[in-house]
Amino acid sequence: MSTGNFHIKVGKSLLKTAQARGADDKVAADMEGLQNLLKDKNLKSLLQMVSYLSEEDAQKVLHATFHGKINELTLKLLVLLANQKALKYIGKIAEVYRRNYHAAKGIKEITIRTARQFSPQEQLAFVEKLSAKKKNVTVKFETDASLVAGAQVYEDSYLTDYSVKNYLETLQKHLLSHQL
């Protein structure tokens, strides 16, 4: 199987099918949930092992694990991926689905990367300030200890860097360029 654009094609096809069935919102929630679940090593391991089962057994395991918890379309996707030994792409497919879903809904995506993890209260306060300025926005928080302090804000492929790491690098360049 060619894997070059596999996740992109599947993610876009999933969105078209979900939109046609009026299930795009539910599948979006499923995809986000699956991405979060993939952070759990036990579930990730289960999904990897399912790929080694026969098609019938893989389908039974996936139905037993997810039936009633996710949309039937999402479950069918998992079974299809298991049958093609491609469950390892579910995270990438979910990412493609999310990006295209947000684009179709006109939702602006903003990613905030900080040196330490924000508490839920800090995240909520940040989102409230952003949503007061921008409507129809979704915010994703990430951590990167190498930033030392401060934050980086990604929006529309643009980076605004308020990190101490960036400040120190800029200061270093400035000092080195002004040496005698």
Contacts in CASP RR format, 6 or more apart in sequence:
PFRMAT RR
TARGET T0000
AUTHOR 0000-0000-0000
METHOD contacts of the structure
MODEL  1
MSTGNFHIKVGKSLLKTAQARGADDKVAADMEGLQNLLKDKNLKSLLQMV
SYLSEEDAQKVLHATFHGKINELTLKLLVLLANQKALKYIGKIAEVYRRN
YHAAKGIKEITIRTARQFSPQEQLAFVEKLSAKKKNVTVKFETDASLVAG
AQVYEDSYLTDYSVKNYLETLQKHLLSHQL
1 84 0 8 1.000
1 85 0 8 1.000
1 86 0 8 1.000
3 89 0 8 1.000
6 86 0 8 1.000
6 89 0 8 1.000
7 89 0 8 1.000
7 91 0 8 1.000
7 92 0 8 1.000
7 93 0 8 1.000
7 95 0 8 1.000
7 96 0 8 1.000
8 96 0 8 1.000
10 77 0 8 1.000
10 81 0 8 1.000
10 89 0 8 1.000
10 93 0 8 1.000
10 96 0 8 1.000
11 93 0 8 1.000
11 96 0 8 1.000
11 97 0 8 1.000
11 100 0 8 1.000
12 96 0 8 1.000
12 100 0 8 1.000
14 27 0 8 1.000
14 73 0 8 1.000
14 77 0 8 1.000
14 93 0 8 1.000
14 97 0 8 1.000
15 24 0 8 1.000
15 27 0 8 1.000
15 97 0 8 1.000
15 100 0 8 1.000
15 101 0 8 1.000
15 104 0 8 1.000
17 73 0 8 1.000
18 24 0 8 1.000
18 26 0 8 1.000
18 27 0 8 1.000
18 28 0 8 1.000
18 71 0 8 1.000
18 73 0 8 1.000
19 104 0 8 1.000
21 73 0 8 1.000
23 71 0 8 1.000
23 73 0 8 1.000
24 101 0 8 1.000
24 104 0 8 1.000
26 71 0 8 1.000
26 74 0 8 1.000
27 71 0 8 1.000
27 73 0 8 1.000
27 74 0 8 1.000
27 97 0 8 1.000
28 97 0 8 1.000
28 98 0 8 1.000
28 101 0 8 1.000
30 70 0 8 1.000
30 71 0 8 1.000
30 74 0 8 1.000
31 74 0 8 1.000
31 93 0 8 1.000
31 94 0 8 1.000
31 97 0 8 1.000
31 98 0 8 1.000
32 94 0 8 1.000
32 98 0 8 1.000
34 70 0 8 1.000
34 74 0 8 1.000
34 90 0 8 1.000
34 91 0 8 1.000
34 94 0 8 1.000
35 91 0 8 1.000
35 94 0 8 1.000
35 95 0 8 1.000
35 98 0 8 1.000
37 43 0 8 1.000
38 44 0 8 1.000
38 47 0 8 1.000
38 90 0 8 1.000
38 91 0 8 1.000
46 61 0 8 1.000
46 65 0 8 1.000
47 87 0 8 1.000
47 88 0 8 1.000
47 90 0 8 1.000
48 87 0 8 1.000
48 88 0 8 1.000
50 58 0 8 1.000
50 61 0 8 1.000
50 62 0 8 1.000
50 82 0 8 1.000
50 87 0 8 1.000
51 58 0 8 1.000
51 82 0 8 1.000
51 85 0 8 1.000
51 86 0 8 1.000
51 87 0 8 1.000
51 88 0 8 1.000
53 61 0 8 1.000
53 82 0 8 1.000
55 82 0 8 1.000
55 83 0 8 1.000
58 79 0 8 1.000
58 82 0 8 1.000
58 83 0 8 1.000
59 79 0 8 1.000
59 82 0 8 1.000
59 83 0 8 1.000
62 75 0 8 1.000
62 78 0 8 1.000
62 79 0 8 1.000
62 82 0 8 1.000
63 75 0 8 1.000
63 79 0 8 1.000
66 74 0 8 1.000
66 75 0 8 1.000
66 78 0 8 1.000
67 75 0 8 1.000
77 93 0 8 1.000
78 87 0 8 1.000
78 90 0 8 1.000
81 87 0 8 1.000
81 89 0 8 1.000
81 90 0 8 1.000
81 93 0 8 1.000
99 109 0 8 1.000
101 107 0 8 1.000
102 108 0 8 1.000
102 109 0 8 1.000
102 138 0 8 1.000
105 136 0 8 1.000
106 136 0 8 1.000
107 136 0 8 1.000
107 137 0 8 1.000
107 138 0 8 1.000
108 134 0 8 1.000
108 136 0 8 1.000
108 137 0 8 1.000
108 138 0 8 1.000
108 155 0 8 1.000
108 156 0 8 1.000
109 137 0 8 1.000
109 138 0 8 1.000
109 140 0 8 1.000
109 155 0 8 1.000
110 130 0 8 1.000
110 134 0 8 1.000
110 137 0 8 1.000
110 138 0 8 1.000
110 139 0 8 1.000
110 140 0 8 1.000
110 153 0 8 1.000
110 154 0 8 1.000
110 155 0 8 1.000
111 139 0 8 1.000
111 140 0 8 1.000
111 141 0 8 1.000
111 142 0 8 1.000
111 153 0 8 1.000
111 154 0 8 1.000
111 155 0 8 1.000
112 126 0 8 1.000
112 139 0 8 1.000
112 140 0 8 1.000
112 141 0 8 1.000
112 142 0 8 1.000
112 151 0 8 1.000
112 152 0 8 1.000
112 153 0 8 1.000
112 154 0 8 1.000
113 141 0 8 1.000
113 142 0 8 1.000
113 143 0 8 1.000
113 144 0 8 1.000
113 147 0 8 1.000
113 151 0 8 1.000
113 152 0 8 1.000
113 153 0 8 1.000
113 154 0 8 1.000
114 141 0 8 1.000
114 142 0 8 1.000
114 143 0 8 1.000
114 144 0 8 1.000
114 147 0 8 1.000
114 150 0 8 1.000
114 151 0 8 1.000
114 152 0 8 1.000
115 143 0 8 1.000
115 144 0 8 1.000
115 145 0 8 1.000
115 146 0 8 1.000
115 147 0 8 1.000
115 148 0 8 1.000
115 149 0 8 1.000
115 150 0 8 1.000
115 151 0 8 1.000
115 163 0 8 1.000
115 164 0 8 1.000
116 143 0 8 1.000
116 145 0 8 1.000
117 141 0 8 1.000
117 143 0 8 1.000
118 126 0 8 1.000
118 141 0 8 1.000
123 139 0 8 1.000
123 141 0 8 1.000
126 139 0 8 1.000
127 139 0 8 1.000
130 137 0 8 1.000
130 139 0 8 1.000
131 137 0 8 1.000
144 152 0 8 1.000
146 165 0 8 1.000
147 163 0 8 1.000
147 164 0 8 1.000
147 165 0 8 1.000
147 166 0 8 1.000
148 163 0 8 1.000
148 164 0 8 1.000
148 165 0 8 1.000
148 168 0 8 1.000
149 163 0 8 1.000
149 164 0 8 1.000
150 162 0 8 1.000
150 163 0 8 1.000
150 164 0 8 1.000
151 162 0 8 1.000
151 163 0 8 1.000
152 159 0 8 1.000
152 160 0 8 1.000
152 161 0 8 1.000
152 162 0 8 1.000
152 163 0 8 1.000
152 166 0 8 1.000
153 159 0 8 1.000
153 160 0 8 1.000
153 162 0 8 1.000
END
